[in-house]
Amino acid sequence: MKNYLTFALAFLFLLMAQSSYAQDFKPEVKIGGVIFTGWTYNADNSDFITKLDTSAAGLNPGAAFGYNPTKNQFETGKNSFTIDRAYINVKASLTPQISARITPDIFSFTDGAGATQYGFQLKYALMDYTPISLDNGTNLMFEAGVIPNQWISGIERYYGYRGVAKTLTDYSYTLSATRSTNTVKRTMGSYFSSADLALTAKLTFPNKIADLYLSILNGNGYKNEGFDNRFKDFMATAFIYPLQGMIKSKMDAAKKNKKTRIDGIADLTFGGFMYLGKLSSGEYGVANGGQYKNNRFGGMLNLKYNFDKFGYLKVGGEFSLQSNTVPSPNADSSITARGISVFLDFNPPIESLNEKLSITFRYDNFDPNTNKPGYNASGLNSDNGKQSLMIFGLMYKPANILTLGLSYHILGFEKNFVTDYSGTTSSSISRLYFNTIVDF
């Protein structure tokens, strides 16, 4: 009984202290934005096959879809200025414990006539409540609404170039492609949505040595918030900072000397996630009582090393798995997928560059189905679905709010699912991008 009374008095004292502090608090609203725009060039005059020559002359059992691709499926030397995304961020600090965020999302899409249009949707709409915040860094926060997927947003923060390409678990890879008369129908998808309607509890451990997120989600993603499901998905995400104490001590010493950086290791982070749920699939859809199960697991590492006085090297990556159960009339089938991504960001130790110029590299490898049940029908399927992504980039930051970059992307496939302007097939697509990332 004595222990309960001691805890109650301590909690009451904490609330009184926060109430006293709140008297001097002034609410604040900040408006900012993020823009991903640039220019794209079809460097090799190639693209994924969409049209087939289904005449007798085009029949080719050795081709990816059983027929040769038709010629001239797209313009030669195709290039375009693009806007990938534009976000408006409205963030409000309402009380010392309560904050809110609303983020509308402007995005591009192709309409039924094949024209590129711009749409408007809600990306984030959330409230944060922090009932406990201690001087030693311990923090407990609750977040509700349309909230970010903490794994994707965490990896994006370490990768640093979301305006160049989405990270492994958010990237839309090709899951399947099949022939339908003289066209190819292609299905694409990612590990999970980057935002969802959910409730999250975040616990920051003493001395900020780790962050733990526990989330209950609808599972539909932010583009489908229909109230139509009984069951919820669960996600646990953790990031661990084993050298946080040492790094903080060095940073405190640097600030006393009016410096903004430290030499040596500036960041070391380990992380992992577990996602258990159905990801908007049917709950009970077949006579045998089977149920969709779409589970995901993964881990990450990030290391940043600052050279003496100028420049740095950052290396990192993530490894993610999928374990899916698909109900069928006779027996449920299982599908497993696997992906790995590694990235590097090198800022030369040259004083005149002032840490504004970086050389970047990234390599992804993704297999949409590692079970390989063994069928060999024409098209992209579980036997030949492996894909890879390589990105070479040169990034320049004239200011903290602006990144300009030139990047070369090579998307590779296991078989010749790609055709060039003349109809010659290959296994890769090359793109040259001029990237502009504005974050203010």
N, C-alpha and C positions, 0 to 999 in steps of 0.2 A: 504494500500500500504506500509505504514511504517513497519507493522509487517512482510510482505513478504520480504522486504529489510533486516530487522534485521536477519531473519532466513537464508537468502542467504549468508550474510556476516559471520554468525556463522559457517555455513556449509563449506564455503570457507576457513575459519581459521582452521577448523578441518582437512581438506584435506592438507593444507600447513604444519600443525604440523606433520601429518603422513608422508608426503614427506620428511621432515627434518629428522625424525627418521629413515626412510628407508635408508638414506645414510650410516648409521652405521650397517645396517643389513647384516648378512651373511647367505646365504641359507644353509640348512642342510637336509640331507637325513638319515633316520634311518631305519634299517631293523631288524625285530623281528619275532616272531612266537608264535603259540599256538598249543599244542598237547594234545589231549584227548585219553588216551590209558589205558589198564588194562587187567583184567581177569574176566570172567563171569562163574558162576556155576549155573546149573539148580537144585536148592536146593530141590525141591519137585518132580523131575522127571515128571513134567507136562508142558503142553503147550496148546495153543488154538487149538481146534479140526480142523483138515484139511482133514481127510479122514473118510469115513463112510462105515459101513457094510450094503450095500443096498440089501443083500440077504433077503429071507423070514425070516431067523433066526435072522437077525439084525433089523427087523422092530420093532419100539418102539414109539408109538404115544406120550408117555410122555417125550421122549428125546428132547433135544434142537433143533435138526434138523430132528426129526421124525425117526431117525435110531440111533442105538448104534455106537459109534466110533470104528474104527478098532483098534486092539491092535498093540503095537510095532511101533508106528508112528515115533519114533525118538529113538536115542540112550539113554540108561539109564545112569544116571550120567553125562549127556552131559556138557562139559565145554570147554572154548576156550579163548585164548589170543586175544585181539581185539584192533583195532585202530578205534575209532569212528570218529575223525576228526583231520586234521592237516592243520593249516592256516599259510601262509607266509604274514607278514605285512610289506609293504613298505610305509613309511610315509615321506612326504617331506614338509618342511617349505620353500616356494619359495620366498615370500616377507612378510612383516609384516602383510599384509591383506590376503594373498593367501596361501593355503596349499592344499595338494593332498594326496590321499591314494589309493593303489592298494592291494587287498587281494585275491590271488589265494587260492582255497579250494581243498584239497585232501580228498576224501571221499571213503567209501567202499560201495559196492552194490553186489547183487546176480545176476549173469547172467542167461541166458536161460537154461543153463545146471545145475544150482544150485550151481555153484562155486562162492566163494567170490572174487571179483575183486576190484581194486582201480581205481577211475576215477579222473579227473581233471576238475575243473570248476571255473568260476569267481564268487566270493562272493561279493566283493565290488570294485568299481572303481569310485572315486568321486573327486570333487573339492570343496573346501570351500573358500568363499570370505566374508570377514568381513569388510564392509565399515565403520562401527561405533563401536568404543570401547572406553568407557569413564572411567575416574578414579573412578566413583562411582559404577562401576560394570555393568552398562548398556551396552548391547552388541547386535548388529544385524548382523546375519550371514546368508548367502545363501549357500545351498549345492545342487549339481546337479550330476547325474550319477546313478550308481547302489549303492544305499545308504541303511543304516541299517533301520529297523523298530524301531523307537525310543521307542516304548512301550516295545517291547521284550528286547532290549538291556538295557533299564532302569531297568526292573525287574530282569534281569540276574545280573546286578551290585549289587542290594540289596540282592538277594538270595545268590549269591556268589559261587555257585557250578554247573555251566553249564556242567562241565565235568562229573558230577554225573547223572544229568537228566535235560532235557529241562524244561522250566517253563510252566505254565498252558496254555497260549495262543500259545505256540510253540510246545507243546507235541502232538504227533500223537495218538489220541484215536480212538477206533473202532467206526465207524459210522453205519455200517451195516454188516451183514454176512448172506449169504443165501446158500442153498444147490443147487449144479449143478451136476446132476447124483450122483457120489459117492465122490465128493469133496466139500469143503466149500470155497466159494469165499468171501473174507473179504475186506471191504473198510475202509481205515483209513484216517484221516485228522486232520489238526490243524485249529486254528482260522484264521490265515493269515500267509503269508510268512515272514520270518525274514529279507528279503531284497527285494528291487524292484527298477526298473528304475523310477526315480522320481525327483522332484524338491521340496526342503524344505526351508522354512524360519524359522530361530530360533531367538527368542527374549528373551534375559535375562534381567529381570527387575532390577531397581536400588537396590544396596546392595545385589544383587544376591538372592533376596527373592523368585524368581520363574523363571522357564524356560517354554516357550511356543513354540511348534513346529507346523507348518502348512504345510501339504504336499499334492502335487498333484501326483498321482501314476498311472502307467500303469495298475496295478492290476493283472498282470500275475505272479508276483514273479520273483526272480532272475534266476530261471531255465528255464524260457520261456520269452525271451525278443523280441518276434516277433512283428513287426510293423503292427499289424492287427486289431487294435481296434480304434474306433472313440471316445468312451467315456472314461473318466478317473475316478479313485476313489479319494476320499478325506479323509484325516486323520488329526485330531487335537489331540495333546498330550500335557499335562501340568503336571509339577511337582512343588509343592509348598513347600518351606522350611520356616515354620513360626518362627523358633527359630534361623535362620541363623545369625542375629546380635549378639545375646548372645553367640552363639557357637564361632563365629569369635573372639569376644573380649576375651573369655577364652583361645582360641588357641594362640592369639597374646601374652597374658600374659605368657602362658606356654613356648613359644619359647624364650622369654626373660630370662626365668629361665632354658633354655637349656633342655626343656622337649618336648617329641613328642606326648603326649596324655593329655587329660583332664578327670577329673572325672565327673560323672553324665551323663546327656543326651548328647551324642555326635552326634546324628542325629535324626531328626524327619522330615519325608517326607510324604506328601499326593500327590496323583496323579490321573489322569483320562484320558480317551481317547474316541474318537468318530470316527468310520470308516464308511463311506458311500460309497457304490459302488457295483460292481458286482463280484469282485475277480475272474477274468478270465472266468466267465461264459458267455454264449451267450448273445448278446445284444437284439436282437429281434428274437425269435426262433419259435413262434407258430402263428397259424392263427388268434387267438383272439387278437393279439397285445400285449400280456403280455410281461413282461420283468423281467429278473433275478434282484433281489435286495438282496444283502448280506451285511447287516449292523451289526456292532459290537459296543458294549459299555462296559466300565469297569472302575474300580477304584482300588486304592492300598493304602497301609499304611506301613511304615517302621519306627521302633523305635530301636535305639541302646543306651544302657545304660552301661557306663563304671564303674566298681567297683573301689573302692579306691585302687589306685596304680597298681593293676593287674586284668586282666580278664574283661569280658563283657557279656552282654546278649542282643541278637538281636532277635526281633520278627517282623514278617511282613506277608503280604499276598495280594492277589488280588481277585477281583470278576469280572467276565466277562459274557456278554450276547451276544447271536446271534439272529438276526431277519432276516429270509430268505424268499424270495418269489420265488417259482418255477413255471414257466409257464407250463400250461398243455392245451390240446386241448379244454377242456370245461370250466374249471374255474381254475384260479391260486390257488395253495395251499401254505400255509405258514408253516414254520418250525421255531420253537424257541428252542434255546439251552441255557444251563446255566452251569457255572463252578465256583468253588471256590477253592482257594489254600491258605494254611497257612503254615508258616515255622518258625523254631526256631533254633538259633545257640547259644550255651552256652559254653563260655570259662571260666573255673574255676578260681577263684581269688587266684591262688597258684603261688607264686613267682618263684619257681623252674621250672614251665612249660613255663614261659616266653611268654605267650599268643600264644603258638604254637599248643596246643591241644584243639580241640573243639568237642562237642557232638551236633549232628544235628538231626532234625526231620522235616518231611514235610508230610502234608496230603492234597490230592486233591480229589474233588468230581465233576464228570462231567456227565451231562445228555444230549445226542445228540439231543433229541427232547422232550420238555416239553408239547407239544400240546396233545400227546397221543390220536390219532384219534380212537383207539380202535380195530384194527385188531390184530389177534392172530396167524398169520401164523407161521410155524416153522422158527427158525432163530432168529438172533439178530435184533430187530426192535424198533420202537418208544415206544412200550409198555414195553420193558425189556432191554433197552440199558444203564441203569445207570452203571457207573464205578467209582472206587475209586483207589487211589494210596497212599500207605504209604511207607515212606523211613526213616529208622533209620541208622545213620551214625556216624563214629568216624573218624575225620579228623586231620591230622598232617602236619604242615607246617615247615619243617626244614629251609626254606628260603622263601623270598617273591615270588620267581619265581616258587616254587614247592609246590604242595599239594599232599599228599598221604592219601588215605582214604579206609576204609572198610565200605560198605553200604549194607543194606538188604532191598530189594524192594518187596512189596506185591501189585500186581495188581488184584483188585477184580471186579467181574461182578455180575449182578443182577440174572442171572440164571447159570446153569451148562454148560458153554460153554468151559470148560477146561477138558482135559483128561490126565491121567497119563500113564505110560508105559504099565500097565496091562489092560488099557481100562476103568478104573473106572473114573467117571466124578466128577467134583467139580466146584467151582465158583471162584477160585483164582489161580494165578501164583506167585511163589516165586523165586527170583533170589538173589544170593550173588555176590557182585562185589568188586574187588580190583581196586580202581580208582587212576589214575595218571594224574595230571593236571600240565602241564608246560606252563608258560606264561612269555616270555622274550622279 
